[in-house]
Amino acid sequence: MKAVICEKYGPPEVLTLKDLERPVPKDNEVVIKVHASSVNAADCNIRGLTYIPSGLGFLARLMLGYNKPKISVMGSIFAGIIEEVGKDVQNLKQGDEVFGTSPELGAYAEYMCKNENSTITKKPVNINFDQAATVPYGALTAYYFLSDLAKIKSGQKVLINGASGGVGVYAVQLAHYFGAEVTGVCSTSNMEFVKSLGADHVVDYQKEDVAHRNERWDIILDVVVGKTSFSRFKKSLNSNGYYLAVAGGLKDMLMMMWTSLR
């Protein structure tokens, strides 16, 4: 089978196309013929250490591989059709159209194996493979931060900094779905788009620093990679509010822990 592999850190040009053996499923795994994948911040990090928050470079290399990526076949998001199932698989069958995420990577290949109990599910019939492959990364990230961490509730005020990005577009829709009053921050060209997603208010960061508003929010989701700043938004939080830095650095983490202790 054909696969895109990465054997050293660097720009997209380090990726190469090679022939590999088709994977063989374990008893609880399925073989997926990949129809679509996507490129997201996680993939870029693994390939080139591109979006590593300040102070976490050494830790990132320990996790991903010090001199080169530990896993050579890239791709963390997939959409495709199941071609083979292991003997113990119960909930999926050959021919099922599926999509999901793969922390162990492998989606930049013609075929990949996935445990049936991992993050894989059947694809809705009203979206195609290309569309399905754009959903899991941003949507699951936004859901985890808003629902699992912040315990978002109807009526809360939510600020999403970076509302037109890969995570922000889902955060706006999810916050709106949960009944929050949503303020999205984006560029001039994306204001109407963010409003169409369900934002009640949209702020153009090119014209106004939202942190200088005399306004407070219950949840601030900051998804602007490399520019997150807890100190900047600290005064914009309600007393029991949450500041959630999707890609915050070591300084922000320490400041947030100290503030929580105090």
N, C-alpha and C positions, 0 to 999 in steps of 0.2 A: 504494500500500500504506500501511497505518497504521504509524507508528513513534513511539516515545517518545524525545523529544530533550531535551537539556540545553544551554541557551545562556548560562547564568551559574551561578556557584557558589552553593550554598545548601542549604537543607533539601529534603526530598522534594517540597515544593510547587513547586519551580522546574521540575520535569519537566512537559512538555506533550505532548499527542498531536497529531500532524500527519500530513498526507498527503504522501508522498514517492514518487518514481518507483521502480518495482521494479528492483533491480540486474541488470545484464547480466554474465554470467560471461565471464572471459577464457578463453583456450584451456585452461589448466590448473586451472580453477576449477569448482566446482559451486554451484548455487543451492539453498539449503535453505529449505523452508517450516518456520518455527520453530513448534513445538508447545508448548515450555516453556523458560523461562529461570529464573534465580534471582538473588537479591540477596545479595551477599557484601561483605566488607570492601573489596575492590578497587573494586567499583562505588560504594560509599559514599565512598571516597577521591576518586574521579574526579568525582563529583557535588558533594561538599561539603568536600573536604580534611579529612575527619572523623578519620581515624586516623593522622595523620602523626607519626612519632616525633620527639621533641624534637631540635632542631638541624637538621632536614632540611626545614623548610618551604619555604625558597627553592629548594632543589634540586627539590622536588616540583612547584612551580609551573613551573620550567623544563621539566620532563618532561611535565607534564600540560596546560600552558597557563597563562600568567601571570595574565591577567584573567578568562579563561573557559576551559572545557575545549576542547582542540584538536579533539576528536572529539565531535560533537553527539549521535549515536545511541548510547545507553548499552547496557550488557549484555555481560558477558564470558564467560558460560556459555550453552550452547544444547543443545537436543535437538529433532530434527525429522526430516523426510523430504526426500530429495533429489528435486527436481522437474525439474532441468535440469543437463546436464553439458557442459563445454567439449569441443572436438574432440580434445584431447590427454589427456583424463582416462582412466586405464586401470584403476584399482583400485576405483572406485566407479561406481554406475550409478543411473539413475532408479528411484525406488521404495525405495532403501535407507534404512533407519531408522538415523540416526547421532546421535552426541553428541560434545561436545568443548569446548575453550576457544577464546577469541578475543581475544588481546591487543589487536587492532585494534578491538575492540568490535563493535557492530552487532546484538547479539542481541535487543534490545528493539524488534524490528520483525517484520512478518509474513514477510519474506524477507531472507536475507543470503547473501553470497558467501563461499566459503572455498576456499583452495588445497587440492587433494587431498592434498598432502604436509605440510600443517600439522597441528596437534593436533586431529584429527578421526578418529573410528573408528566402526565399526558398533555399534549399541546391542545389548546382550544381549537375547535374547527374553524372559527371565524378569523384566525390570523395565520399567516404563512410562516415558513421557517425563518426567513429573514427578520420578520417582525418579532418572532418568539426569541430570537437570539439577542435582541436588544433589551429584553426585559429584566432578567434575573439580577444582574449586577447592581444597577441603580435602584431598582424597586426593593430588593431585599435589604440593601444597605439602609435606605430611607426608613423602611418599616422597622428594622431592628432599633435604630436610634430613637425614632418617635414613639413606637409602641412599647418595645421591650424595656428601653432605658428610661425614657421620659414619662411613660404611662399617660400619653396624651389623652385629654378629655374634651368633650364638647364644651364650647364656650371659652376655652382658653385662647390667649393671644400668642400666636406663633410667628416668629421672624425666621425667614429662610434666606441666608446670605449665599448667593450663588444659585439663584432659583431657576436659571435656564440651563444648568449643567446636567451631566449624566445622572447624578443623584438628586439634584434640586428639582428637576421636573417631576419626579415621582414623589418627592417630599411635599411639594405643593398640592398635588392631587390627593395624597393620603391625608394630609392635615385638613384639607377641605372635606374629605369624606368623613373624618372623625368629628366634624362639626366645629372646628377651630376657626377663629378669625385670623386669616393668613395675610402676612405682609411678605412679599417677595422682593429681593434686591437683585437687580440685573443691569445690563447695559441698555442704552437707549433703543437699540434696534430690536431687543427682545421683550420690550415692555408689554406689547399687545399679546404676544405669545404667552407670556407668564400669566397675564390676566385671563386668557382663554382657558388656562389649566385649572382655574378656580381661586386664584389669589384675590382677596378683597381689596388689597392695596398693593401698589407696585412702586418701588423707589428706584430711581436711576442713579446708580453709584457714580456715574460720570459727572453728575450735577450736585449730588448731595451725599454727605456722610451720615448714614442713618444712625450711627452711634452717637451723633451730636443732637439728635432729636430729644425733646423732653418727653420721652415715652418709654414705657417699660413693657416687657413681654414675659410670659410664663415659660416659654421655651424659645431658645435661640439655637438654630441648627446652622452651623458655619461649615460650609463645604468648599470654600475657596482654598484649594491646595496651596500650601506655602505661604499663605497670608492670613491664616486663622490667628486670632488674638483675643484671648480671654480678658486681658487687661483693658482692651479697647471696649468690649461690650459689658464689662462687669457692672457698670452703673445703669445699664439698660435692662437688667434683670429684676423681676419681682423678688421679694425676700426669699421665697422658696422655689425660685425658678431654676431651670436647667440651662447651662451652656454646653452644647454638644459639638465638639470639634471633630469632624469626621477624619481629618488628617492633621491633628494638632501635634506640635513638637513637644520636646521634653520640658521646656520652660512652661508651656501652658499646662501640662499635666501636673507639674509641681505646684503651680499657682492654684489650680483647681482643688487639689488635695488640701492645701493650706487653708483656702477659703472655707472648704467644707468643715475642717476641724474647728475653725473659729466661729 
